Amino acid sequence: MKTLAQYDLEELKLIYRLLHSHLQDEIELMDSQLLHDLQRHLQERARADGVDVSVHAQWATWLNGGVVLKSVD
């Protein structure tokens, strides 16, 4: 079995974004150990890239491949 570090980073980001986008619809995901482990792994990778994951805008931009998300007014 592969570890998270052995999977393609962009694929992991996509999976995380999809799961995270469904948290309100699937409350059980909030307690998912897999989602927690994936988030921790991605945050470690982001920190290695110089991202301050405590700043939501930096974290979101990194997760989206450098694309800055704009809020819809």
Long-range contacts (C-beta under 8 A, 24 or more apart in sequence): 4-37, 4-38, 4-41, 5-41, 9-45, 10-65, 12-38, 12-41, 12-42, 13-42, 13-63, 13-64, 13-65, 16-42, 16-63, 17-63, 17-64
